[in-house]
Structures are given as C-alpha cells and as structure tokens.
Amino acid sequence: MRKRIITQGYHDIPPADQGWLDLQHLAEVEITSEDPAFPIELAIISGDSAGWRAAEPGKQTIRILFDGPQRIKRIHLQFDENTQSRTHEFVLCWSKDGGKSYQEILRQQFTFSLPDTTCETEDYLVDLHGVSVLELRIVPDISGGSAHASLSKLQLS
C-alpha cells in the first residue's frame, strides 16, 4: 500500500514560477478603474502583495485581450482584504471571438471576516482552447456597500 500524509484544508499548488504565461508580452489589459498607487501590473506582472485596486467603489472589470489565441490550463487568483469585513463575488468568463460572446467559467462568492479571514486564494484547472479574451468581473460588496474591488494576484498557464 502507498500512503502519504497531507495537510488538511490545503491543496498542493505548484510553485508560481512554473509555466505561467508572460502576460506583459502576450496581452493588453483593459480595466474599468485603477488607483494610481495600485496599478494592475502589481497583480498581473509582478505578483506584488499590494496588487491592483480600483479607484472607485462598485463593480469592476479586468479584461485580458490576447494578441493571439491562447490555451489556458490553469487560473490562479488571490484576493486580500485587510480593512473591512465584506462578501465579494467574482465571475470569470472567456471568449474565443474577440469578446463578441462569452462563456462563463465560474462564479464565486467569498466572505472576508476580519481579523481571521483576510485572504482568498483560488486555483482552477481548466482546458480552454483558442482564448482571445479572459474577463474577470468583481463585485466588491454584494450588499451594495462602498468597498473598492482589489486583486492581489492573477496568473495563467
């Protein structure tokens, strides 16, 4: 019999430097809002812990427009909230026709409950072929509060 002990509640996630797409050279990014102190590059290119933050409260969209069709096998997202308890929702969609039509990949809600639950990390295995656009829609507070959307990390392989 083969056996191994695993840590409860955590999945083995391969190191972040293995096979990630170089989005800086493969795509253009559109955003609905951006705080100049927290630009989208901090979440997509550097993976800096500060990440991206919207300049204005409310629903926000991050759209990755690929220069050519891509195959996406993995989507890694991280959201951090250290200032207020709230429930956010995000929707991931993809398009293979340049954004004329979209297919939903998933819709997820998560509750940040300070001081204990301040980080949401999602790692999805997918098999998407011919992706021309990947879109992330974020509702920062589903109760309608004035929270600002944020994203600490977005990586694709």
HELIX and SHEET records of a PDB file:
HELIX    1   1 LEU A   23  LEU A   26  1                                   4    
HELIX    2   2 GLU A   41  ILE A   44  1                                   4    
SHEET    1   A 5 ALA A  27  ILE A  31  0                                        
SHEET    2   A 5 GLN A  60  ASP A  80 -1                                        
SHEET    3   A 5 CYS A 119  VAL A 139 -1                                        
SHEET    4   A 5 ARG A  86  SER A  95 -1                                        
SHEET    5   A 5 GLN A 103  PHE A 112 -1                                        
SHEET    1   B 3 ALA A  27  ILE A  31  0                                        
SHEET    2   B 3 GLN A  60  ASP A  80 -1                                        
SHEET    3   B 3 LYS A 153  LEU A 156 -1                                        
SHEET    1   C 2 TRP A  52  ARG A  53  0                                        
SHEET    2   C 2 SER A 150  LEU A 151 -1                                        
END                                                                             
